[in-house]
Amino acid sequence: MSLLNESIRKIVRGMVTPSIIPAEVTAFNSDDWTITCKIDNLEIDEIRVKSVINTDDTGILIEPKVGSKVLLGKIDGKAEALVVLKYDEIVKYRLIADLIEFNGDDYSVVKAEELQQILTINKTFIDAFKNILSVPINEPGNGSPSAFQTALNTALASLDYKDGQGIENETVKHG
């Protein structure tokens, strides 16, 4: 690093004074994703808990637990422009975006309703197959039940097939 760069950094460091304020969450407003915090004996409201600057319900929306601690930062050094930097306890975490990727794969969260429909169709097919096999099919020529049918019925009788009911994780919402 050049001497000039180092000198400029020293000057800028002296100008930048981070304002990080510890506070306690006293209320949460889900309409505009803001909180009210108690700082010493003063309550300040309309503190943003969204990751985006616009007014849309997009981005990361975090609901901190009332009574928990947060660290606040001043935007442009203004006390009236506070934003939450860190959370002690979180009640709800929402991510609203056009595309959500997990480990670089946008298909890693199973769509439970669609999976349940597929499993129900498969169960219907297997139940129909089992019903057909339950009617005796006689071997040609000797009139005895088919050994193949008996073996299939024995194998299928031991299977406990599920239809996918109750597989949805209620803490993960699918769009």
C-alpha positions as CSV (number, residue, x, y, z in Angstrom):
1,M,0.0,0.0,0.0
2,S,1.3,3.4,-0.9
3,L,2.1,6.1,1.6
4,L,-0.7,8.2,0.0
5,N,-3.3,5.4,0.3
6,E,-2.3,4.8,3.9
7,S,-2.6,8.5,4.8
8,I,-6.0,8.7,3.2
9,R,-7.2,5.7,5.1
10,K,-6.0,7.2,8.4
11,I,-7.9,10.4,7.7
12,V,-11.1,8.6,6.6
13,R,-10.9,6.3,9.7
14,G,-11.0,9.4,11.9
15,M,-14.1,10.7,10.1
16,V,-16.0,7.4,10.2
17,T,-17.5,6.9,13.7
18,P,-19.7,3.8,13.7
19,S,-22.8,4.3,15.9
20,I,-23.9,0.9,17.2
21,I,-26.6,1.1,19.9
22,P,-27.8,-1.8,22.0
23,A,-31.6,-1.8,22.5
24,E,-34.5,-3.9,23.7
25,V,-37.4,-4.7,21.4
26,T,-40.7,-3.6,23.0
27,A,-43.1,-4.0,20.0
28,F,-43.2,-5.4,16.5
29,N,-45.3,-4.0,13.6
30,S,-46.0,-6.7,10.9
31,D,-47.7,-4.1,8.6
32,D,-44.5,-2.3,7.8
33,W,-41.9,-4.6,9.3
34,T,-40.7,-2.2,11.9
35,I,-40.0,-2.5,15.6
36,T,-40.1,-0.2,18.6
37,C,-37.1,-0.3,20.8
38,K,-36.2,0.9,24.3
39,I,-32.8,2.6,24.4
40,D,-32.1,3.5,28.0
41,N,-35.4,5.1,29.1
42,L,-36.4,6.3,25.6
43,E,-38.7,4.4,23.2
44,I,-38.1,4.8,19.5
45,D,-40.5,3.4,16.9
46,E,-40.4,2.7,13.1
47,I,-37.0,1.0,13.2
48,R,-36.6,-1.2,10.0
49,V,-36.1,-4.9,10.2
50,K,-36.2,-5.5,6.4
51,S,-33.1,-6.1,4.2
52,V,-34.4,-3.9,1.4
53,I,-34.8,-0.1,1.3
54,N,-38.0,-0.1,-0.7
55,T,-41.5,-0.4,0.8
56,D,-42.3,-3.7,-0.9
57,D,-42.7,-6.9,1.1
58,T,-39.6,-8.4,-0.5
59,G,-36.2,-9.4,0.7
60,I,-35.4,-10.7,4.1
61,L,-38.0,-9.9,6.7
62,I,-37.1,-10.6,10.3
63,E,-39.4,-10.5,13.3
64,P,-37.4,-10.3,16.5
65,K,-38.8,-11.5,19.8
66,V,-40.4,-8.8,21.9
67,G,-38.2,-8.4,25.0
68,S,-35.0,-9.5,23.2
69,K,-31.9,-7.5,22.5
70,V,-30.9,-6.0,19.2
71,L,-28.0,-3.9,18.0
72,L,-29.0,-0.8,16.0
73,G,-27.0,1.2,13.5
74,K,-27.5,4.8,12.4
75,I,-27.9,5.5,8.7
76,D,-25.8,8.5,7.8
77,G,-25.3,9.1,11.5
78,K,-29.0,10.1,12.0
79,A,-30.7,8.8,15.1
80,E,-34.1,9.0,13.3
81,A,-32.8,6.6,10.6
82,L,-32.0,3.4,12.6
83,V,-31.8,-0.1,11.3
84,V,-31.3,-3.4,13.1
85,L,-27.9,-4.9,12.5
86,K,-28.0,-7.9,14.8
87,Y,-30.6,-9.9,16.6
88,D,-30.6,-11.8,19.9
89,E,-33.8,-13.9,19.4
90,I,-35.9,-14.3,16.2
91,V,-39.5,-15.3,16.1
92,K,-40.0,-15.4,12.3
93,Y,-37.7,-15.2,9.3
94,R,-39.2,-14.6,5.9
95,L,-37.5,-14.6,2.6
96,I,-39.5,-13.2,-0.3
97,A,-37.9,-13.3,-3.7
98,D,-38.5,-14.4,-7.3
99,L,-36.0,-17.2,-6.9
100,I,-34.8,-18.8,-3.7
101,E,-31.7,-21.0,-4.0
102,F,-30.4,-23.5,-1.4
103,N,-26.9,-24.7,-2.0
104,G,-27.2,-23.4,-5.5
105,D,-30.2,-25.6,-6.3
106,D,-33.6,-24.1,-6.6
107,Y,-35.3,-27.5,-6.3
108,S,-34.0,-28.6,-2.9
109,V,-37.2,-27.9,-1.0
110,V,-39.8,-30.5,-1.9
111,K,-43.2,-29.2,-2.8
112,A,-45.2,-31.2,-0.3
113,E,-48.7,-30.8,-1.9
114,E,-47.4,-32.0,-5.4
115,L,-45.5,-34.9,-3.8
116,Q,-48.6,-35.9,-1.9
117,Q,-50.7,-35.9,-5.1
118,I,-48.1,-38.1,-6.8
119,L,-48.0,-40.5,-3.9
120,T,-51.8,-40.7,-3.8
121,I,-51.9,-41.6,-7.5
122,N,-49.3,-44.3,-7.0
123,K,-51.2,-45.7,-4.0
124,T,-54.4,-45.8,-6.1
125,F,-52.5,-47.7,-8.8
126,I,-51.1,-50.2,-6.3
127,D,-54.5,-50.6,-4.6
128,A,-56.0,-51.4,-8.0
129,F,-53.2,-53.9,-8.7
130,K,-53.8,-55.6,-5.3
131,N,-57.6,-55.7,-5.9
132,I,-57.1,-57.5,-9.3
133,L,-54.7,-60.0,-7.7
134,S,-57.1,-60.7,-4.8
135,V,-59.5,-62.4,-7.3
136,P,-58.3,-66.0,-7.9
137,I,-56.8,-66.6,-11.4
138,N,-56.8,-70.3,-12.1
139,E,-53.9,-72.0,-13.9
140,P,-54.9,-73.1,-17.3
141,G,-55.5,-76.8,-17.5
142,N,-55.6,-77.7,-13.7
143,G,-58.1,-75.1,-12.3
144,S,-55.8,-74.4,-9.3
145,P,-54.9,-70.9,-8.2
146,S,-51.9,-69.5,-9.9
147,A,-48.6,-70.0,-8.0
148,F,-47.4,-66.6,-9.4
149,Q,-50.5,-64.9,-8.1
150,T,-50.2,-66.5,-4.7
151,A,-46.5,-65.3,-4.5
152,L,-47.4,-61.8,-5.5
153,N,-50.3,-61.6,-3.0
154,T,-47.9,-62.8,-0.2
155,A,-45.3,-60.2,-1.1
156,L,-47.8,-57.4,-1.3
157,A,-49.6,-58.3,1.9
158,S,-46.5,-57.6,3.9
159,L,-46.1,-54.0,2.5
160,D,-47.5,-51.0,4.4
161,Y,-47.8,-48.4,1.7
162,K,-48.2,-44.7,2.7
163,D,-50.0,-42.1,0.6
164,G,-48.0,-39.1,1.7
165,Q,-50.5,-37.7,4.3
166,G,-48.8,-35.5,6.9
167,I,-45.4,-35.1,5.2
168,E,-45.5,-31.3,4.9
169,N,-43.2,-29.4,7.3
170,E,-45.4,-26.6,8.5
171,T,-42.3,-24.4,9.3
172,V,-41.4,-24.3,5.6
173,K,-43.9,-22.6,3.4
174,H,-44.1,-23.3,-0.3
175,G,-45.2,-20.6,-2.8
